Amino acid sequence: MGRQADITQAEPLLENIEPGAFLADKGYDANRLIDKLTQRGITPVIPPKSNRKTIRETDFALYRERNLVERFFNKLKQFRAVATRYDKLKATFLAAVQFASIIILLN
């Protein structure tokens, strides 16, 4: 099994949640995903690719909020146990992520 693009997992991850908006980078700019989001009433906040024939409107003020999430994951990856996933059990790994998140929030 080769590497898969992240967009292939976007729809299954969104099945059980109802977010108000979906913030993503240009890699998620696909008509199928955007149509599915709008059908469910989710606002797609995805900048259009440069080769897109019809340019969509994007709320770039809301898109800037994505930067906060990206920076948080960058800080989280600074914890070696989280970045390399030493813990094999889901519960133990989740505890390590939660512990690292608490340390980040306290600093």
ZATI-541555 format. One record per atom (N, C-alpha, C): residue number from 1; atom name; z, x, y. Coordinates in pm, 1 decimal, padded with zeros to 6 digits, always signed. Last residue first. Layout:
N
num;atome;up;east;north
NUM;CA;Z;X;Y $
...
END
This chain:
107
num;atome;up;east;north
107;N;+02945.4;+00251.6;+02688.2 $
107;CA;+02915.7;+00366.7;+02774.6 $
107;C;+02851.7;+00326.0;+02900.6 $
106;N;+02959.0;+00013.3;+02553.8 $
106;CA;+03081.2;+00063.5;+02616.6 $
106;C;+03056.1;+00181.0;+02709.9 $
105;N;+02703.0;-00015.0;+02449.3 $
105;CA;+02747.5;-00109.9;+02552.6 $
105;C;+02873.8;-00061.5;+02624.2 $
104;N;+02703.4;+00192.2;+02258.9 $
104;CA;+02606.8;+00194.0;+02370.1 $
104;C;+02654.7;+00103.8;+02483.2 $
103;N;+02903.7;+00100.3;+02085.9 $
103;CA;+02922.2;+00227.0;+02156.2 $
103;C;+02827.6;+00236.2;+02276.3 $
102;N;+02778.0;-00131.4;+01994.1 $
102;CA;+02903.7;-00141.5;+02069.1 $
102;C;+02928.0;-00013.8;+02148.1 $
101;N;+02564.3;-00019.2;+01857.7 $
101;CA;+02538.4;-00106.5;+01971.0 $
101;C;+02662.4;-00120.7;+02057.7 $
100;N;+02693.9;+00114.1;+01650.5 $
100;CA;+02619.5;+00193.0;+01748.7 $
100;C;+02593.0;+00109.0;+01874.1 $
99;N;+02791.5;-00114.3;+01515.5 $
99;CA;+02883.5;-00013.8;+01567.9 $
99;C;+02816.0;+00070.7;+01675.7 $
98;N;+02552.3;-00239.0;+01441.1 $
98;CA;+02646.2;-00307.7;+01529.3 $
98;C;+02744.1;-00209.9;+01593.6 $
97;N;+02446.7;-00042.3;+01272.4 $
97;CA;+02371.9;-00082.6;+01392.0 $
97;C;+02465.2;-00151.8;+01490.8 $
96;N;+02645.1;-00040.4;+01074.1 $
96;CA;+02616.8;+00082.3;+01150.0 $
96;C;+02541.8;+00049.5;+01279.3 $
95;N;+02620.9;-00302.6;+00977.2 $
95;CA;+02746.9;-00260.0;+01038.3 $
95;C;+02726.5;-00134.1;+01122.1 $
94;N;+02365.2;-00285.6;+00869.5 $
94;CA;+02390.3;-00377.4;+00980.4 $
94;C;+02519.1;-00339.1;+01052.6 $
93;N;+02418.5;-00106.2;+00660.3 $
93;CA;+02326.9;-00066.7;+00768.4 $
93;C;+02348.2;-00155.1;+00890.9 $
92;N;+02586.7;-00265.5;+00505.5 $
92;CA;+02637.3;-00139.8;+00559.3 $
92;C;+02549.4;-00092.9;+00675.1 $
91;N;+02416.3;-00476.6;+00435.5 $
91;CA;+02539.6;-00503.9;+00509.0 $
91;C;+02594.5;-00377.0;+00574.8 $
90;N;+02210.3;-00347.6;+00290.7 $
90;CA;+02182.0;-00419.6;+00414.9 $
90;C;+02307.1;-00436.7;+00499.6 $
89;N;+02256.6;-00018.2;+00162.0 $
89;CA;+02287.4;-00160.3;+00156.7 $
89;C;+02263.7;-00225.6;+00292.8 $
88;N;+02206.6;+00242.9;+00238.4 $
88;CA;+02106.2;+00173.2;+00158.0 $
88;C;+02131.3;+00022.7;+00150.9 $
87;N;+02235.2;+00445.3;+00518.5 $
87;CA;+02295.8;+00337.3;+00440.2 $
87;C;+02188.1;+00260.2;+00366.5 $
86;N;+02062.7;+00605.4;+00662.4 $
86;CA;+02136.9;+00664.2;+00551.0 $
86;C;+02192.8;+00556.4;+00458.8 $
85;N;+01840.1;+00574.7;+00856.3 $
85;CA;+01890.3;+00473.6;+00763.8 $
85;C;+01951.5;+00536.8;+00638.7 $
84;N;+01767.6;+00728.2;+01063.7 $
84;CA;+01721.2;+00770.5;+00931.4 $
84;C;+01763.1;+00675.5;+00821.2 $
83;N;+01878.1;+00588.7;+01281.0 $
83;CA;+01737.9;+00631.3;+01285.6 $
83;C;+01684.7;+00667.2;+01147.2 $
82;N;+02146.2;+00557.5;+01207.3 $
82;CA;+02061.3;+00439.6;+01226.7 $
82;C;+01913.8;+00479.1;+01217.2 $
81;N;+02240.8;+00814.8;+01192.2 $
81;CA;+02257.0;+00727.8;+01075.6 $
81;C;+02169.6;+00602.9;+01086.2 $
80;N;+02188.7;+00911.8;+01453.7 $
80;CA;+02117.5;+00965.3;+01337.7 $
80;C;+02125.2;+00872.7;+01216.1 $
79;N;+02127.0;+00753.1;+01740.6 $
79;CA;+02228.8;+00762.1;+01636.4 $
79;C;+02158.8;+00796.3;+01505.4 $
78;N;+01903.1;+00713.8;+01883.8 $
78;CA;+01971.3;+00841.2;+01904.3 $
78;C;+02084.0;+00861.3;+01803.3 $
77;N;+01821.8;+00457.5;+01849.0 $
77;CA;+01762.9;+00557.7;+01759.8 $
77;C;+01823.5;+00696.2;+01779.4 $
76;N;+01947.6;+00333.8;+02061.4 $
76;CA;+01996.4;+00307.3;+01925.7 $
76;C;+01944.4;+00411.8;+01827.4 $
75;N;+01788.5;+00412.6;+02274.0 $
75;CA;+01926.9;+00459.2;+02266.5 $
75;C;+01983.0;+00442.8;+02125.5 $
74;N;+01557.5;+00271.6;+02201.4 $
74;CA;+01551.8;+00416.4;+02213.7 $
74;C;+01692.3;+00475.8;+02205.8 $
73;N;+01648.7;+00010.6;+02217.8 $
73;CA;+01611.4;+00063.7;+02086.3 $
73;C;+01601.9;+00215.9;+02089.1 $
72;N;+01684.8;+00002.5;+02498.6 $
72;CA;+01799.1;-00014.5;+02409.2 $
72;C;+01767.8;+00040.7;+02270.0 $
71;N;+01423.6;+00031.1;+02591.1 $
71;CA;+01520.1;+00137.1;+02620.5 $
71;C;+01643.0;+00126.3;+02530.4 $
70;N;+01314.4;-00210.9;+02496.2 $
70;CA;+01260.2;-00083.3;+02450.2 $
70;C;+01358.5;+00030.6;+02474.3 $
69;N;+01463.9;-00393.0;+02645.8 $
69;CA;+01474.3;-00392.8;+02499.8 $
69;C;+01424.7;-00259.9;+02443.9 $
68;N;+01377.3;-00330.9;+02903.3 $
68;CA;+01519.3;-00323.4;+02869.0 $
68;C;+01539.7;-00315.3;+02718.3 $
67;N;+01104.1;-00386.5;+02893.8 $
67;CA;+01147.1;-00248.9;+02908.4 $
67;C;+01295.3;-00232.3;+02871.9 $
66;N;+01084.8;-00656.5;+02906.6 $
66;CA;+01064.3;-00594.4;+02776.0 $
66;C;+01111.0;-00449.5;+02777.3 $
65;N;+01085.8;-00715.9;+03171.4 $
65;CA;+01212.7;-00730.1;+03099.2 $
65;C;+01203.9;-00666.4;+02960.5 $
64;N;+00822.3;-00708.9;+03247.0 $
64;CA;+00904.8;-00591.5;+03277.9 $
64;C;+01039.2;-00596.6;+03205.9 $
63;N;+00735.3;-00965.1;+03192.6 $
63;CA;+00697.1;-00857.9;+03100.0 $
63;C;+00780.2;-00731.9;+03123.9 $
62;N;+00812.6;-01106.1;+03415.1 $
62;CA;+00885.5;-01127.8;+03290.5 $
62;C;+00855.5;-01017.0;+03190.4 $
61;N;+00620.4;-01001.3;+03587.4 $
61;CA;+00761.8;-00992.5;+03625.0 $
61;C;+00849.3;-01011.2;+03500.3 $
60;N;+00380.9;-01066.9;+03469.6 $
60;CA;+00423.3;-00927.9;+03461.9 $
60;C;+00567.5;-00908.4;+03507.3 $
59;N;+00257.2;-01305.0;+03301.0 $
59;CA;+00371.0;-01297.8;+03391.9 $
59;C;+00429.6;-01156.7;+03383.6 $
58;N;-00092.4;-01323.2;+03286.0 $
58;CA;+00029.6;-01270.6;+03227.6 $
58;C;+00136.6;-01262.8;+03334.7 $
57;N;-00394.0;-01489.4;+03202.2 $
57;CA;-00288.3;-01466.5;+03300.4 $
57;C;-00164.1;-01417.2;+03225.8 $
56;N;-00662.4;-01325.6;+03025.8 $
56;CA;-00558.2;-01427.2;+03036.7 $
56;C;-00460.3;-01389.3;+03147.3 $
55;N;-01005.3;-01272.9;+03041.2 $
55;CA;-00873.5;-01219.2;+03075.6 $
55;C;-00775.8;-01335.2;+03093.8 $
54;N;-01239.0;-01269.2;+02802.8 $
54;CA;-01175.5;-01361.4;+02896.5 $
54;C;-01032.7;-01313.2;+02919.4 $
53;N;-01284.7;-01026.6;+02661.3 $
53;CA;-01389.7;-01087.2;+02744.0 $
53;C;-01332.5;-01184.0;+02845.6 $
52;N;-01098.1;-00729.7;+02632.0 $
52;CA;-01100.2;-00875.7;+02616.8 $
52;C;-01202.5;-00935.5;+02712.7 $
51;N;-01056.6;-00460.6;+02658.1 $
51;CA;-01187.8;-00503.2;+02609.2 $
51;C;-01197.7;-00654.0;+02588.7 $
50;N;-00793.5;-00426.0;+02734.6 $
50;CA;-00897.3;-00397.2;+02833.7 $
50;C;-01035.6;-00444.1;+02788.3 $
49;N;-00580.1;-00698.8;+02639.0 $
49;CA;-00644.7;-00570.9;+02611.8 $
49;C;-00757.1;-00550.1;+02712.6 $
48;N;-00333.9;-00858.5;+02848.0 $
48;CA;-00461.0;-00858.9;+02774.6 $
48;C;-00513.4;-00717.4;+02752.3 $
47;N;+00017.4;-00863.2;+02782.6 $
47;CA;-00094.6;-00823.3;+02867.6 $
47;C;-00224.0;-00818.4;+02787.3 $
46;N;+00198.5;-01139.8;+02700.3 $
46;CA;+00130.1;-01026.3;+02639.1 $
46;C;+00016.5;-00986.6;+02731.3 $
45;N;+00381.0;-01371.1;+02660.0 $
45;CA;+00382.2;-01276.2;+02771.8 $
45;C;+00330.8;-01145.0;+02714.9 $
44;N;+00337.0;-01699.7;+02568.5 $
44;CA;+00303.2;-01561.9;+02532.9 $
44;C;+00297.6;-01473.9;+02658.0 $
43;N;+00580.4;-01940.1;+02537.5 $
43;CA;+00496.6;-01873.5;+02636.6 $
43;C;+00464.9;-01731.5;+02591.4 $
42;N;+00569.5;-02188.3;+02296.7 $
42;CA;+00624.8;-02057.8;+02330.3 $
42;C;+00528.7;-01989.5;+02426.5 $
41;N;+00475.3;-02418.3;+02182.6 $
41;CA;+00540.1;-02428.1;+02313.0 $
41;C;+00608.1;-02299.2;+02355.1 $
40;N;+00323.4;-02403.1;+01957.6 $
40;CA;+00467.1;-02424.4;+01938.4 $
40;C;+00543.0;-02434.4;+02069.7 $
39;N;+00078.0;-02345.8;+02067.5 $
39;CA;+00094.9;-02471.0;+01994.0 $
39;C;+00242.0;-02505.0;+01975.9 $
38;N;+00124.8;-02088.1;+02165.5 $
38;CA;+00108.6;-02197.8;+02261.4 $
38;C;+00121.5;-02333.7;+02192.7 $
37;N;+00138.8;-01945.2;+01920.2 $
37;CA;+00253.0;-01950.2;+02011.5 $
37;C;+00242.9;-02067.6;+02107.5 $
36;N;-00118.5;-01981.9;+01818.5 $
36;CA;-00003.7;-02031.1;+01742.2 $
36;C;+00119.7;-02043.8;+01831.4 $
35;N;-00268.6;-01848.7;+02013.8 $
35;CA;-00288.7;-01991.9;+01990.6 $
35;C;-00170.3;-02052.7;+01917.4 $
34;N;-00171.8;-01587.4;+01975.5 $
34;CA;-00151.2;-01654.3;+02103.8 $
34;C;-00168.6;-01805.4;+02089.9 $
33;N;-00260.1;-01532.6;+01714.4 $
33;CA;-00117.3;-01533.0;+01745.5 $
33;C;-00090.2;-01609.0;+01874.7 $
32;N;-00541.9;-01555.0;+01750.5 $
32;CA;-00471.6;-01633.0;+01648.0 $
32;C;-00322.7;-01643.6;+01679.6 $
31;N;-00609.4;-01368.7;+01951.6 $
31;CA;-00625.0;-01512.4;+01974.8 $
31;C;-00544.3;-01595.8;+01876.2 $
30;N;-00389.5;-01106.7;+02026.6 $
30;CA;-00486.4;-01162.1;+01931.3 $
30;C;-00490.3;-01313.3;+01950.9 $
29;N;-00210.5;-00875.9;+02129.4 $
29;CA;-00308.3;-00959.1;+02199.1 $
29;C;-00418.2;-01001.8;+02101.5 $
28;N;-00034.4;-00692.4;+02035.9 $
28;CA;-00018.2;-00830.2;+01988.7 $
28;C;-00115.9;-00926.7;+02055.3 $
27;N;-00084.0;-00460.2;+02170.0 $
27;CA;-00114.1;-00463.2;+02027.2 $
27;C;-00103.8;-00603.1;+01967.4 $
26;N;+00021.7;-00481.2;+02423.9 $
26;CA;-00119.2;-00516.6;+02404.1 $
26;C;-00159.2;-00522.9;+02257.1 $
25;N;+00359.3;-00603.9;+02355.6 $
25;CA;+00260.7;-00516.0;+02417.5 $
25;C;+00119.5;-00558.7;+02379.8 $
24;N;+00551.0;-00902.7;+02432.7 $
24;CA;+00497.0;-00800.8;+02342.4 $
24;C;+00394.7;-00715.6;+02416.8 $
23;N;+00756.9;-01176.1;+02435.6 $
23;CA;+00718.7;-01057.2;+02511.1 $
23;C;+00672.6;-00950.5;+02414.7 $
22;N;+00749.6;-01505.5;+02432.0 $
22;CA;+00726.7;-01396.7;+02337.5 $
22;C;+00673.5;-01278.8;+02416.7 $
21;N;+00989.5;-01756.3;+02528.1 $
21;CA;+00875.8;-01668.4;+02556.9 $
21;C;+00869.7;-01559.1;+02451.0 $
20;N;+01180.9;-01909.1;+02410.8 $
20;CA;+01109.1;-01965.6;+02524.0 $
20;C;+00983.6;-01886.7;+02556.3 $
19;N;+01194.3;-01927.1;+02048.6 $
19;CA;+01214.9;-01859.8;+02177.0 $
19;C;+01136.9;-01929.4;+02288.1 $
18;N;+01301.7;-02045.6;+01785.0 $
18;CA;+01228.9;-02112.6;+01892.3 $
18;C;+01255.3;-02042.3;+02025.3 $
17;N;+01267.5;-01939.9;+01441.3 $
17;CA;+01331.3;-01935.3;+01572.7 $
17;C;+01241.9;-02004.1;+01675.4 $
16;N;+01133.0;-01921.8;+01201.6 $
16;CA;+01261.1;-01992.5;+01203.0 $
16;C;+01332.7;-01988.3;+01336.8 $
15;N;+00888.2;-01779.5;+01252.3 $
15;CA;+00889.7;-01910.7;+01187.8 $
15;C;+01018.8;-01987.5;+01209.3 $
14;N;+00869.7;-01523.2;+01347.5 $
14;CA;+00888.9;-01629.2;+01445.5 $
14;C;+00902.4;-01768.3;+01383.8 $
13;N;+00814.3;-01367.5;+01127.6 $
13;CA;+00942.1;-01347.8;+01196.5 $
13;C;+00972.4;-01461.2;+01294.2 $
12;N;+00551.6;-01448.4;+01057.3 $
12;CA;+00664.6;-01479.4;+00968.6 $
12;C;+00800.8;-01462.9;+01036.3 $
11;N;+00414.1;-01348.2;+01297.7 $
11;CA;+00422.3;-01490.9;+01264.9 $
11;C;+00535.9;-01523.0;+01168.7 $
10;N;+00447.5;-01063.4;+01282.1 $
10;CA;+00496.5;-01141.1;+01396.3 $
10;C;+00513.2;-01288.6;+01360.7 $
9;N;+00330.6;-00909.0;+01089.9 $
9;CA;+00465.9;-00959.7;+01062.1 $
9;C;+00520.4;-01048.0;+01173.7 $
8;N;+00092.2;-00827.6;+01192.5 $
8;CA;+00088.6;-00904.6;+01067.9 $
8;C;+00224.7;-00965.6;+01035.2 $
7;N;+00155.0;-00666.7;+01406.7 $
7;CA;+00115.4;-00804.4;+01434.8 $
7;C;+00112.0;-00890.1;+01308.1 $
6;N;+00191.9;-00410.1;+01311.7 $
6;CA;+00309.6;-00493.2;+01338.0 $
6;C;+00273.7;-00640.4;+01356.5 $
5;N;-00031.2;-00317.4;+01046.6 $
5;CA;-00002.3;-00335.5;+01188.4 $
5;C;+00117.7;-00429.3;+01204.8 $
4;N;+00060.3;-00116.3;+00767.9 $
4;CA;+00014.1;-00242.3;+00823.0 $
4;C;+00049.6;-00248.6;+00970.9 $
3;N;-00039.4;+00149.1;+00554.7 $
3;CA;+00035.3;+00101.8;+00671.4 $
3;C;-00026.0;-00027.5;+00722.7 $
2;N;-00096.9;+00069.2;+00208.0 $
2;CA;-00108.4;+00148.5;+00329.7 $
2;C;-00022.5;+00092.7;+00440.8 $
1;N;+00000.0;+00084.0;-00118.0 $
1;CA;+00000.0;+00000.0;+00000.0 $
1;C;+00000.0;+00088.3;+00124.1 $
END
